[in-house]
Amino acid sequence: MPRVRKTLGLDRELVEKIKIVAMRRGMTLSEYLRRLLQITVSLEEEGIFAPKLLEEARYNLIMSSLKFIYIPLDLLLDKRFSDEEILRARNHGERIGKVLSEMMIDVYPLVEKIGEILGVSFKKGDDLVFIKSLDNDYRRFILEFIIGVATGSGYIVNETNQLILVRKREI
């Protein structure tokens, strides 16, 4: 396929970083960007927003480095958790949130995504609102964990008997 030259306006610092990344991969800057753009177009043709996919892949790598694994929800569906286990989930989430915060990782997209998957959250402006499960089922268990992550990362979390509000930080 014939090549076309295009000029992109990129920050000098960003270009230098990409050059280093490409060299580490044994590629030229052009080869690296060409491959990145080809994959981006392929994903977009499938209806997938490539930057979001990269962000999710980054979270997956981070979470796997913290010993997270995927568990089919079927294994948790009929499980009831004790109050002690629910509290332990929140406390564990807070510890993970602190670690992610120290790594300068914004957990808001992760908290938002898990709430969305569980079907227990909605957005109110920039804030996330979570509906508490009255049962100590898997949704409550995972919700307590992700609220712990938000709290541990320094997000403001307000709770009532039925709702939890996670306020998005101002940048």
Buried (B, 14 or more C-beta within 10 A) or exposed (E): EEEEEEEEEEEEEEEEEBBEEBEEEEBEBEEBBEEBEEEBEEBEEEEEEBEEEBBEEEBEEBBEEEEEEEEEEEEBEEEEBEEEBBEBBBBBBBEBBBBBBEEEBBBBBBBBBBBEEBEBBEEEEEBBBBBBBEEBBBBBBBBBBBBBBBBBBEBEBEEEEEEBBBBBEEE
